[in-house]
């Protein structure tokens, strides 16, 4: 189980994401108002708080959302959860669809630090059931459906 530390959105692609205290997650779409929401397999991105903190410990000055992540939570190592893992936060349910991503053009963080953690630490999911999430809510891994 983990705790939501931050929720981040951006209205336009290619612009930095910024923190919001709460957000509406829409079934089969993503976060209402986020530029990366849509009818595809990467509706919401997750990144572990502990991974961001470890990156900061290397000297990186990065805010939440700097990696393009939507949801930051502590207590879960997202990259260790296999594709198909189900997560729930209140009424909202997610299914992980992708672990990591290719970095086509190195971001500003990569150019400054020589690495970026989102391509190998971040995961993506679809929204299976919508609702509202706010900072401080609990995020849990659901049992695998066989």
PABA-125389 format. One record per atom (N, C-alpha, C): residue number from 1; residue in one letter; atom name; x, y, z. Coordinates in nm, 4 decimals, m for minus. Example, Ala and Ser with C-alpha at 12.3 -4.5 7.8 and 13.67 -1.06 7.14 Angstrom:
2
SEMI    nr   rest   atom       east      north         up
SEMI     1      a      N     1.3190    m0.5690     0.7800
SEMI     1      a     CA     1.2300    m0.4500     0.7800
SEMI     1      a      C     1.3200    m0.3300     0.7800
SEMI     2      s      N     1.2850    m0.2250     0.7080
SEMI     2      s     CA     1.3670    m0.1060     0.7140
SEMI     2      s      C     1.2900     0.0030     0.7870
END
This chain:
146
SEMI    nr   rest   atom       east      north         up
SEMI     1      x      N     0.0846    m0.1171     0.0000
SEMI     1      x     CA     0.0000     0.0000     0.0000
SEMI     1      x      C     0.0890     0.1231     0.0000
SEMI     2      x      N     0.0424     0.2269    m0.0677
SEMI     2      x     CA     0.1173     0.3505    m0.0753
SEMI     2      x      C     0.0271     0.4700    m0.0517
SEMI     3      x      N     0.0887     0.5860    m0.0413
SEMI     3      x     CA     0.0161     0.7109    m0.0206
SEMI     3      x      C     0.0450     0.8045    m0.1373
SEMI     4      x      N    m0.0598     0.8670    m0.1889
SEMI     4      x     CA    m0.0435     0.9633    m0.2980
SEMI     4      x      C     0.0280     1.0865    m0.2433
SEMI     5      x      N     0.1453     1.1160    m0.2989
SEMI     5      x     CA     0.2246     1.2314    m0.2573
SEMI     5      x      C     0.1972     1.3527    m0.3451
SEMI     6      x      N     0.1650     1.3275    m0.4738
SEMI     6      x     CA     0.1374     1.4379    m0.5659
SEMI     6      x      C     0.0602     1.3856    m0.6867
SEMI     7      x      N    m0.0189     1.4743    m0.7446
SEMI     7      x     CA    m0.0882     1.4504    m0.8715
SEMI     7      x      C    m0.0483     1.5671    m0.9612
SEMI     8      x      N    m0.0062     1.5374    m1.0850
SEMI     8      x     CA     0.0434     1.6414    m1.1745
SEMI     8      x      C    m0.0250     1.6318    m1.3106
SEMI     9      x      N    m0.0530     1.7476    m1.3681
SEMI     9      x     CA    m0.1152     1.7531    m1.5010
SEMI     9      x      C    m0.0523     1.8668    m1.5819
SEMI    10      x      N    m0.0784     1.8636    m1.7106
SEMI    10      x     CA    m0.0460     1.9763    m1.7992
SEMI    10      x      C    m0.1543     1.9823    m1.9056
SEMI    11      x      N    m0.1932     2.1036    m1.9428
SEMI    11      x     CA    m0.2994     2.1191    m2.0426
SEMI    11      x      C    m0.2509     2.0963    m2.1849
SEMI    12      x      N    m0.1199     2.1172    m2.2078
SEMI    12      x     CA    m0.0634     2.1009    m2.3424
SEMI    12      x      C     0.0543     2.0071    m2.3367
SEMI    13      x      N     0.0685     1.9235    m2.4392
SEMI    13      x     CA     0.1860     1.8363    m2.4488
SEMI    13      x      C     0.3099     1.9233    m2.4667
SEMI    14      x      N     0.4217     1.8765    m2.4113
SEMI    14      x     CA     0.5468     1.9496    m2.4256
SEMI    14      x      C     0.5640     2.0614    m2.3247
SEMI    15      x      N     0.4680     2.0759    m2.2338
SEMI    15      x     CA     0.4817     2.1769    m2.1285
SEMI    15      x      C     0.4964     2.1052    m1.9948
SEMI    16      x      N     0.5625     2.1689    m1.8986
SEMI    16      x     CA     0.5821     2.1025    m1.7686
SEMI    16      x      C     0.4494     2.0735    m1.6988
SEMI    17      x      N     0.4451     1.9612    m1.6313
SEMI    17      x     CA     0.3278     1.9285    m1.5500
SEMI    17      x      C     0.3391     2.0042    m1.4183
SEMI    18      x      N     0.2255     2.0360    m1.3594
SEMI    18      x     CA     0.2220     2.1058    m1.2316
SEMI    18      x      C     0.1303     2.0319    m1.1351
SEMI    19      x      N     0.1523     2.0536    m1.0061
SEMI    19      x     CA     0.0771     1.9831    m0.9026
SEMI    19      x      C    m0.0639     2.0387    m0.8877
SEMI    20      x      N    m0.1568     1.9462    m0.8630
SEMI    20      x     CA    m0.2925     1.9802    m0.8231
SEMI    20      x      C    m0.3231     1.8995    m0.6969
SEMI    21      x      N    m0.4113     1.9489    m0.6128
SEMI    21      x     CA    m0.4430     1.8782    m0.4890
SEMI    21      x      C    m0.5341     1.7592    m0.5097
SEMI    22      x      N    m0.6169     1.7652    m0.6134
SEMI    22      x     CA    m0.7065     1.6551    m0.6450
SEMI    22      x      C    m0.7363     1.6590    m0.7942
SEMI    23      x      N    m0.7767     1.5436    m0.8462
SEMI    23      x     CA    m0.8057     1.5349    m0.9896
SEMI    23      x      C    m0.9129     1.4298    m1.0136
SEMI    24      x      N    m0.9849     1.4491    m1.1245
SEMI    24      x     CA    m1.0850     1.3520    m1.1657
SEMI    24      x      C    m1.0236     1.2586    m1.2690
SEMI    25      x      N    m1.0318     1.1284    m1.2410
SEMI    25      x     CA    m0.9831     1.0250    m1.3307
SEMI    25      x      C    m1.1034     0.9674    m1.4037
SEMI    26      x      N    m1.0989     0.9712    m1.5370
SEMI    26      x     CA    m1.2129     0.9331    m1.6192
SEMI    26      x      C    m1.1871     0.7964    m1.6827
SEMI    27      x      N    m1.2842     0.7068    m1.6686
SEMI    27      x     CA    m1.2730     0.5711    m1.7243
SEMI    27      x      C    m1.2386     0.5768    m1.8725
SEMI    28      x      N    m1.1433     0.4938    m1.9119
SEMI    28      x     CA    m1.0994     0.4818    m2.0514
SEMI    28      x      C    m1.0480     0.6133    m2.1103
SEMI    29      x      N    m1.0029     0.7050    m2.0264
SEMI    29      x     CA    m0.9549     0.8334    m2.0763
SEMI    29      x      C    m0.8297     0.8817    m2.0048
SEMI    30      x      N    m0.8321     0.8892    m1.8715
SEMI    30      x     CA    m0.7193     0.9431    m1.7965
SEMI    30      x      C    m0.7648     1.0544    m1.7050
SEMI    31      x      N    m0.6777     1.1514    m1.6819
SEMI    31      x     CA    m0.7106     1.2620    m1.5919
SEMI    31      x      C    m0.7767     1.3736    m1.6717
SEMI    32      x      N    m0.8955     1.4133    m1.6260
SEMI    32      x     CA    m0.9644     1.5243    m1.6930
SEMI    32      x      C    m0.8743     1.6478    m1.6899
SEMI    33      x      N    m0.8508     1.7056    m1.8072
SEMI    33      x     CA    m0.7684     1.8252    m1.8169
SEMI    33      x      C    m0.6217     1.8003    m1.8457
SEMI    34      x      N    m0.5792     1.6735    m1.8478
SEMI    34      x     CA    m0.4386     1.6444    m1.8758
SEMI    34      x      C    m0.4193     1.6188    m2.0253
SEMI    35      x      N    m0.3165     1.6776    m2.0826
SEMI    35      x     CA    m0.2915     1.6680    m2.2262
SEMI    35      x      C    m0.2624     1.5255    m2.2735
SEMI    36      x      N    m0.2154     1.4378    m2.1848
SEMI    36      x     CA    m0.1802     1.3023    m2.2265
SEMI    36      x      C    m0.2943     1.2030    m2.2096
SEMI    37      x      N    m0.4086     1.2503    m2.1602
SEMI    37      x     CA    m0.5257     1.1639    m2.1498
SEMI    37      x      C    m0.5761     1.1340    m2.2908
SEMI    38      x      N    m0.6414     1.0219    m2.3059
SEMI    38      x     CA    m0.6967     0.9871    m2.4357
SEMI    38      x      C    m0.7284     0.8399    m2.4427
SEMI    39      x      N    m0.7816     0.7997    m2.5539
SEMI    39      x     CA    m0.8206     0.6610    m2.5740
SEMI    39      x      C    m0.6997     0.5818    m2.6228
SEMI    40      x      N    m0.6082     0.5538    m2.5302
SEMI    40      x     CA    m0.4874     0.4778    m2.5620
SEMI    40      x      C    m0.4370     0.4081    m2.4373
SEMI    41      x      N    m0.3259     0.3385    m2.4459
SEMI    41      x     CA    m0.2789     0.2549    m2.3358
SEMI    41      x      C    m0.1950     0.3289    m2.2310
SEMI    42      x      N    m0.1648     0.4563    m2.2536
SEMI    42      x     CA    m0.0838     0.5330    m2.1579
SEMI    42      x      C    m0.1631     0.6524    m2.1055
SEMI    43      x      N    m0.2777     0.6246    m2.0458
SEMI    43      x     CA    m0.3674     0.7309    m1.9988
SEMI    43      x      C    m0.3138     0.8023    m1.8749
SEMI    44      x      N    m0.2475     0.7282    m1.7861
SEMI    44      x     CA    m0.1961     0.7839    m1.6609
SEMI    44      x      C    m0.0569     0.7262    m1.6368
SEMI    45      x      N     0.0358     0.8114    m1.5919
SEMI    45      x     CA     0.1705     0.7634    m1.5600
SEMI    45      x      C     0.1947     0.7716    m1.4098
SEMI    46      x      N     0.2695     0.6731    m1.3598
SEMI    46      x     CA     0.3008     0.6617    m1.2172
SEMI    46      x      C     0.4519     0.6585    m1.1983
SEMI    47      x      N     0.4974     0.7194    m1.0893
SEMI    47      x     CA     0.6382     0.7160    m1.0536
SEMI    47      x      C     0.6479     0.7087    m0.9014
SEMI    48      x      N     0.7380     0.6272    m0.8528
SEMI    48      x     CA     0.7549     0.6084    m0.7084
SEMI    48      x      C     0.8252     0.7288    m0.6457
SEMI    49      x      N     0.7704     0.7762    m0.5351
SEMI    49      x     CA     0.8282     0.8866    m0.4596
SEMI    49      x      C     0.9726     0.8557    m0.4209
SEMI    50      x      N     0.9977     0.7326    m0.3793
SEMI    50      x     CA     1.1320     0.6937    m0.3360
SEMI    50      x      C     1.2333     0.7062    m0.4500
SEMI    51      x      N     1.1923     0.6794    m0.5734
SEMI    51      x     CA     1.2827     0.6914    m0.6887
SEMI    51      x      C     1.3143     0.8381    m0.7168
SEMI    52      x      N     1.2153     0.9246    m0.7009
SEMI    52      x     CA     1.2392     1.0683    m0.7194
SEMI    52      x      C     1.3360     1.1183    m0.6113
SEMI    53      x      N     1.3142     1.0751    m0.4873
SEMI    53      x     CA     1.4017     1.1171    m0.3778
SEMI    53      x      C     1.5455     1.0691    m0.4002
SEMI    54      x      N     1.5625     0.9463    m0.4485
SEMI    54      x     CA     1.6972     0.8943    m0.4765
SEMI    54      x      C     1.7641     0.9759    m0.5873
SEMI    55      x      N     1.6865     1.0164    m0.6868
SEMI    55      x     CA     1.7402     1.0983    m0.7959
SEMI    55      x      C     1.7786     1.2366    m0.7429
SEMI    56      x      N     1.6971     1.2923    m0.6546
SEMI    56      x     CA     1.7296     1.4213    m0.5928
SEMI    56      x      C     1.8573     1.4113    m0.5110
SEMI    57      x      N     1.8783     1.2969    m0.4453
SEMI    57      x     CA     1.9982     1.2776    m0.3627
SEMI    57      x      C     2.1253     1.2822    m0.4470
SEMI    58      x      N     2.1138     1.2601    m0.5774
SEMI    58      x     CA     2.2284     1.2691    m0.6684
SEMI    58      x      C     2.2564     1.4135    m0.7095
SEMI    59      x      N     2.1749     1.5055    m0.6593
SEMI    59      x     CA     2.1956     1.6468    m0.6902
SEMI    59      x      C     2.0959     1.7064    m0.7866
SEMI    60      x      N     1.9983     1.6299    m0.8291
SEMI    60      x     CA     1.8987     1.6814    m0.9237
SEMI    60      x      C     1.7984     1.7698    m0.8519
SEMI    61      x      N     1.7754     1.8855    m0.9058
SEMI    61      x     CA     1.6732     1.9770    m0.8549
SEMI    61      x      C     1.5490     1.9568    m0.9420
SEMI    62      x      N     1.4637     1.8642    m0.9024
SEMI    62      x     CA     1.3447     1.8337    m0.9819
SEMI    62      x      C     1.2193     1.8444    m0.8953
SEMI    63      x      N     1.1186     1.9090    m0.9512
SEMI    63      x     CA     0.9884     1.9182    m0.8862
SEMI    63      x      C     0.9044     1.7984    m0.9254
SEMI    64      x      N     0.7986     1.7725    m0.8492
SEMI    64      x     CA     0.7020     1.6717    m0.8912
SEMI    64      x      C     0.6466     1.7127    m1.0269
SEMI    65      x      N     0.6329     1.6163    m1.1162
SEMI    65      x     CA     0.5840     1.6421    m1.2510
SEMI    65      x      C     0.6950     1.6662    m1.3519
SEMI    66      x      N     0.8183     1.6849    m1.3058
SEMI    66      x     CA     0.9300     1.7161    m1.3953
SEMI    66      x      C     0.9583     1.6044    m1.4955
SEMI    67      x      N     0.9259     1.4812    m1.4595
SEMI    67      x     CA     0.9502     1.3674    m1.5487
SEMI    67      x      C     0.8299     1.3397    m1.6382
SEMI    68      x      N     0.7255     1.4200    m1.6257
SEMI    68      x     CA     0.6034     1.3984    m1.7028
SEMI    68      x      C     0.5081     1.3021    m1.6344
SEMI    69      x      N     0.5358     1.2692    m1.5083
SEMI    69      x     CA     0.4521     1.1743    m1.4361
SEMI    69      x      C     0.3254     1.2411    m1.3846
SEMI    70      x      N     0.2174     1.1628    m1.3816
SEMI    70      x     CA     0.0898     1.2126    m1.3289
SEMI    70      x      C     0.0730     1.1867    m1.1801
SEMI    71      x      N     0.1082     1.0659    m1.1357
SEMI    71      x     CA     0.0825     1.0259    m0.9977
SEMI    71      x      C     0.2132     0.9820    m0.9328
SEMI    72      x      N     0.2434     1.0440    m0.8188
SEMI    72      x     CA     0.3605     1.0064    m0.7399
SEMI    72      x      C     0.3083     0.9473    m0.6095
SEMI    73      x      N     0.3544     0.8272    m0.5777
SEMI    73      x     CA     0.3116     0.7623    m0.4532
SEMI    73      x      C     0.4314     0.6983    m0.3852
SEMI    74      x      N     0.4276     0.6968    m0.2527
SEMI    74      x     CA     0.5330     0.6272    m0.1791
SEMI    74      x      C     0.4860     0.4862    m0.1467
SEMI    75      x      N     0.5791     0.4022    m0.1100
SEMI    75      x     CA     0.5456     0.2680    m0.0643
SEMI    75      x      C     0.5246     0.1643    m0.1726
SEMI    76      x      N     0.5301     0.2014    m0.2990
SEMI    76      x     CA     0.5152     0.1068    m0.4098
SEMI    76      x      C     0.6298     0.1277    m0.5088
SEMI    77      x      N     0.6950     0.0189    m0.5466
SEMI    77      x     CA     0.7980     0.0257    m0.6506
SEMI    77      x      C     0.7293    m0.0140    m0.7808
SEMI    78      x      N     0.6779     0.0850    m0.8511
SEMI    78      x     CA     0.5922     0.0600    m0.9668
SEMI    78      x      C     0.6575    m0.0272    m1.0726
SEMI    79      x      N     0.7875    m0.0082    m1.0978
SEMI    79      x     CA     0.8518    m0.0843    m1.2051
SEMI    79      x      C     0.8582    m0.2339    m1.1751
SEMI    80      x      N     0.8402    m0.2716    m1.0489
SEMI    80      x     CA     0.8411    m0.4133    m1.0113
SEMI    80      x      C     0.7032    m0.4786    m1.0269
SEMI    81      x      N     0.6023    m0.3988    m1.0578
SEMI    81      x     CA     0.4672    m0.4518    m1.0773
SEMI    81      x      C     0.4496    m0.4889    m1.2240
SEMI    82      x      N     0.4138    m0.6122    m1.2553
SEMI    82      x     CA     0.4033    m0.6528    m1.3956
SEMI    82      x      C     0.2850    m0.5892    m1.4680
SEMI    83      x      N     0.2959    m0.5840    m1.5999
SEMI    83      x     CA     0.1840    m0.5407    m1.6826
SEMI    83      x      C     0.0636    m0.6268    m1.6450
SEMI    84      x      N    m0.0516    m0.5640    m1.6328
SEMI    84      x     CA    m0.1726    m0.6334    m1.5923
SEMI    84      x      C    m0.2051    m0.6152    m1.4450
SEMI    85      x      N    m0.1090    m0.5607    m1.3667
SEMI    85      x     CA    m0.1339    m0.5356    m1.2253
SEMI    85      x      C    m0.2464    m0.4338    m1.2120
SEMI    86      x      N    m0.3352    m0.4606    m1.1163
SEMI    86      x     CA    m0.4474    m0.3716    m1.0897
SEMI    86      x      C    m0.4180    m0.2913    m0.9636
SEMI    87      x      N    m0.4494    m0.1612    m0.9691
SEMI    87      x     CA    m0.4311    m0.0709    m0.8560
SEMI    87      x      C    m0.5640    m0.0028    m0.8260
SEMI    88      x      N    m0.5848     0.0309    m0.6979
SEMI    88      x     CA    m0.7068     0.1032    m0.6604
SEMI    88      x      C    m0.6719     0.2141    m0.5632
SEMI    89      x      N    m0.7366     0.3268    m0.5840
SEMI    89      x     CA    m0.7246     0.4420    m0.4954
SEMI    89      x      C    m0.8662     0.4942    m0.4754
SEMI    90      x      N    m0.9240     0.4682    m0.3576
SEMI    90      x     CA    m1.0645     0.5028    m0.3358
SEMI    90      x      C    m1.1510     0.4241    m0.4327
SEMI    91      x      N    m1.2309     0.4941    m0.5109
SEMI    91      x     CA    m1.3157     0.4290    m0.6111
SEMI    91      x      C    m1.2446     0.4069    m0.7443
SEMI    92      x      N    m1.1303     0.4718    m0.7637
SEMI    92      x     CA    m1.0619     0.4688    m0.8932
SEMI    92      x      C    m0.9785     0.3414    m0.9051
SEMI    93      x      N    m0.9891     0.2758    m1.0214
SEMI    93      x     CA    m0.9106     0.1554    m1.0471
SEMI    93      x      C    m0.8323     0.1707    m1.1770
SEMI    94      x      N    m0.7096     0.1166    m1.1737
SEMI    94      x     CA    m0.6171     0.1233    m1.2869
SEMI    94      x      C    m0.5686    m0.0165    m1.3211
SEMI    95      x      N    m0.5240    m0.0331    m1.4464
SEMI    95      x     CA    m0.4527    m0.1530    m1.4876
SEMI    95      x      C    m0.3234    m0.1074    m1.5544
SEMI    96      x      N    m0.2099    m0.1570    m1.5057
SEMI    96      x     CA    m0.0807    m0.1213    m1.5647
SEMI    96      x      C    m0.0697    m0.1843    m1.7031
SEMI    97      x      N    m0.0333    m0.1014    m1.8004
SEMI    97      x     CA    m0.0243    m0.1449    m1.9398
SEMI    97      x      C     0.1166    m0.1413    m1.9960
SEMI    98      x      N     0.2058    m0.0654    m1.9328
SEMI    98      x     CA     0.3413    m0.0521    m1.9862
SEMI    98      x      C     0.4362    m0.0141    m1.8741
SEMI    99      x      N     0.5550    m0.0737    m1.8770
SEMI    99      x     CA     0.6596    m0.0408    m1.7806
SEMI    99      x      C     0.7696     0.0318    m1.8574
SEMI   100      x      N     0.7991     0.1528    m1.8151
SEMI   100      x     CA     0.9017     0.2315    m1.8824
SEMI   100      x      C     0.8585     0.2793    m2.0193
SEMI   101      x      N     0.9474     0.3532    m2.0818
SEMI   101      x     CA     0.9209     0.4023    m2.2175
SEMI   101      x      C     1.0523     0.4433    m2.2809
SEMI   102      x      N     1.0537     0.4415    m2.4110
SEMI   102      x     CA     1.1714     0.4868    m2.4833
SEMI   102      x      C     1.1766     0.6387    m2.4784
SEMI   103      x      N     1.2936     0.6912    m2.4573
SEMI   103      x     CA     1.3130     0.8360    m2.4562
SEMI   103      x      C     1.3644     0.8753    m2.5947
SEMI   104      x      N     1.2744     0.9250    m2.6782
SEMI   104      x     CA     1.3102     0.9549    m2.8180
SEMI   104      x      C     1.4053     1.0734    m2.8305
SEMI   105      x      N     1.3782     1.1788    m2.7570
SEMI   105      x     CA     1.4692     1.2940    m2.7568
SEMI   105      x      C     1.4979     1.3247    m2.6111
SEMI   106      x      N     1.6239     1.3217    m2.5761
SEMI   106      x     CA     1.6607     1.3376    m2.4358
SEMI   106      x      C     1.6023     1.4669    m2.3789
SEMI   107      x      N     1.5362     1.4534    m2.2647
SEMI   107      x     CA     1.4705     1.5657    m2.1990
SEMI   107      x      C     1.5740     1.6565    m2.1331
SEMI   108      x      N     1.5268     1.7679    m2.0802
SEMI   108      x     CA     1.6159     1.8629    m2.0128
SEMI   108      x      C     1.6841     1.7987    m1.8927
SEMI   109      x      N     1.6125     1.7121    m1.8231
SEMI   109      x     CA     1.6719     1.6445    m1.7065
SEMI   109      x      C     1.7889     1.5579    m1.7516
SEMI   110      x      N     1.7712     1.4834    m1.8605
SEMI   110      x     CA     1.8785     1.3981    m1.9113
SEMI   110      x      C     1.9991     1.4835    m1.9519
SEMI   111      x      N     1.9732     1.5933    m2.0213
SEMI   111      x     CA     2.0834     1.6786    m2.0660
SEMI   111      x      C     2.1593     1.7376    m1.9470
SEMI   112      x      N     2.0891     1.7664    m1.8373
SEMI   112      x     CA     2.1519     1.8249    m1.7190
SEMI   112      x      C     2.2207     1.7204    m1.6318
SEMI   113      x      N     2.1569     1.6034    m1.6152
SEMI   113      x     CA     2.2042     1.5029    m1.5191
SEMI   113      x      C     2.2722     1.3824    m1.5844
SEMI   114      x      N     2.2524     1.3640    m1.7151
SEMI   114      x     CA     2.3084     1.2474    m1.7825
SEMI   114      x      C     2.2207     1.1244    m1.7731
SEMI   115      x      N     2.1060     1.1384    m1.7099
SEMI   115      x     CA     2.0082     1.0301    m1.7011
SEMI   115      x      C     1.8711     1.0883    m1.6676
SEMI   116      x      N     1.7698     1.0081    m1.6911
SEMI   116      x     CA     1.6321     1.0419    m1.6559
SEMI   116      x      C     1.5688     0.9129    m1.6064
SEMI   117      x      N     1.4930     0.9201    m1.4974
SEMI   117      x     CA     1.4409     0.7961    m1.4393
SEMI   117      x      C     1.3084     0.7494    m1.4990
SEMI   118      x      N     1.2337     0.8369    m1.5634
SEMI   118      x     CA     1.1019     0.7959    m1.6138
SEMI   118      x      C     1.1100     0.6801    m1.7136
SEMI   119      x      N     1.2069     0.6786    m1.8059
SEMI   119      x     CA     1.2100     0.5686    m1.9031
SEMI   119      x      C     1.2255     0.4297    m1.8411
SEMI   120      x      N     1.2871     0.4194    m1.7230
SEMI   120      x     CA     1.3034     0.2857    m1.6647
SEMI   120      x      C     1.2344     0.2682    m1.5305
SEMI   121      x      N     1.1854     0.3745    m1.4681
SEMI   121      x     CA     1.1175     0.3632    m1.3384
SEMI   121      x      C     0.9673     0.3902    m1.3470
SEMI   122      x      N     0.9244     0.4624    m1.4487
SEMI   122      x     CA     0.7833     0.4973    m1.4605
SEMI   122      x      C     0.7010     0.3852    m1.5217
SEMI   123      x      N     0.5722     0.3842    m1.4896
SEMI   123      x     CA     0.4793     0.2899    m1.5517
SEMI   123      x      C     0.3569     0.3661    m1.5994
SEMI   124      x      N     0.2838     0.3015    m1.6895
SEMI   124      x     CA     0.1645     0.3617    m1.7474
SEMI   124      x      C     0.0462     0.2695    m1.7256
SEMI   125      x      N    m0.0721     0.3305    m1.7198
SEMI   125      x     CA    m0.1919     0.2528    m1.6923
SEMI   125      x      C    m0.3122     0.3138    m1.7635
SEMI   126      x      N    m0.4167     0.2319    m1.7720
SEMI   126      x     CA    m0.5470     0.2798    m1.8175
SEMI   126      x      C    m0.6374     0.2902    m1.6949
SEMI   127      x      N    m0.7369     0.3764    m1.7054
SEMI   127      x     CA    m0.8339     0.3931    m1.5980
SEMI   127      x      C    m0.9489     0.2955    m1.6230
SEMI   128      x      N    m0.9635     0.1990    m1.5341
SEMI   128      x     CA    m1.0702     0.0986    m1.5439
SEMI   128      x      C    m1.2003     0.1477    m1.4816
SEMI   129      x      N    m1.1880     0.2272    m1.3769
SEMI   129      x     CA    m1.3044     0.2819    m1.3076
SEMI   129      x      C    m1.2684     0.4221    m1.2633
SEMI   130      x      N    m1.3521     0.5186    m1.2958
SEMI   130      x     CA    m1.3211     0.6583    m1.2685
SEMI   130      x      C    m1.3626     0.7063    m1.1313
SEMI   131      x      N    m1.3220     0.8277    m1.1011
SEMI   131      x     CA    m1.3549     0.8936    m0.9757
SEMI   131      x      C    m1.2492     0.9973    m0.9413
SEMI   132      x      N    m1.2551     1.0468    m0.8201
SEMI   132      x     CA    m1.1633     1.1512    m0.7748
SEMI   132      x      C    m1.0556     1.0947    m0.6835
SEMI   133      x      N    m0.9341     1.1481    m0.6970
SEMI   133      x     CA    m0.8221     1.1143    m0.6093
SEMI   133      x      C    m0.7633     1.2457    m0.5605
SEMI   134      x      N    m0.7205     1.2457    m0.4345
SEMI   134      x     CA    m0.6519     1.3640    m0.3818
SEMI   134      x      C    m0.5241     1.3232    m0.3101
SEMI   135      x      N    m0.4356     1.4191    m0.2957
SEMI   135      x     CA    m0.3099     1.3962    m0.2255
SEMI   135      x      C    m0.3423     1.3450    m0.0850
SEMI   136      x      N    m0.2706     1.2408    m0.0423
SEMI   136      x     CA    m0.2920     1.1800     0.0882
SEMI   136      x      C    m0.3754     1.0536     0.0830
SEMI   137      x      N    m0.4456     1.0300    m0.0291
SEMI   137      x     CA    m0.5241     0.9068    m0.0432
SEMI   137      x      C    m0.4326     0.7848    m0.0490
SEMI   138      x      N    m0.4882     0.6696    m0.0166
SEMI   138      x     CA    m0.4137     0.5439    m0.0183
SEMI   138      x      C    m0.4290     0.4745    m0.1541
SEMI   139      x      N    m0.3183     0.4231    m0.2063
SEMI   139      x     CA    m0.3144     0.3483    m0.3319
SEMI   139      x      C    m0.2735     0.2063    m0.2978
SEMI   140      x      N    m0.3531     0.1092    m0.3442
SEMI   140      x     CA    m0.3236    m0.0293    m0.3123
SEMI   140      x      C    m0.3204    m0.1156    m0.4377
SEMI   141      x      N    m0.2402    m0.2200    m0.4287
SEMI   141      x     CA    m0.2351    m0.3198    m0.5345
SEMI   141      x      C    m0.3465    m0.4195    m0.5072
SEMI   142      x      N    m0.4245    m0.4500    m0.6115
SEMI   142      x     CA    m0.5336    m0.5459    m0.5970
SEMI   142      x      C    m0.4850    m0.6862    m0.6302
SEMI   143      x      N    m0.5528    m0.7876    m0.5781
SEMI   143      x     CA    m0.5149    m0.9255    m0.6123
SEMI   143      x      C    m0.5247    m0.9487    m0.7624
SEMI   144      x      N    m0.4375    m1.0339    m0.8119
SEMI   144      x     CA    m0.4376    m1.0694    m0.9540
SEMI   144      x      C    m0.5616    m1.1516    m0.9860
SEMI   145      x      N    m0.6267    m1.1154    m1.0958
SEMI   145      x     CA    m0.7429    m1.1914    m1.1423
SEMI   145      x      C    m0.6919    m1.3010    m1.2351
SEMI   146      x      N    m0.7313    m1.4232    m1.2083
SEMI   146      x     CA    m0.6854    m1.5350    m1.2922
SEMI   146      x      C    m0.7973    m1.5875    m1.3755
END
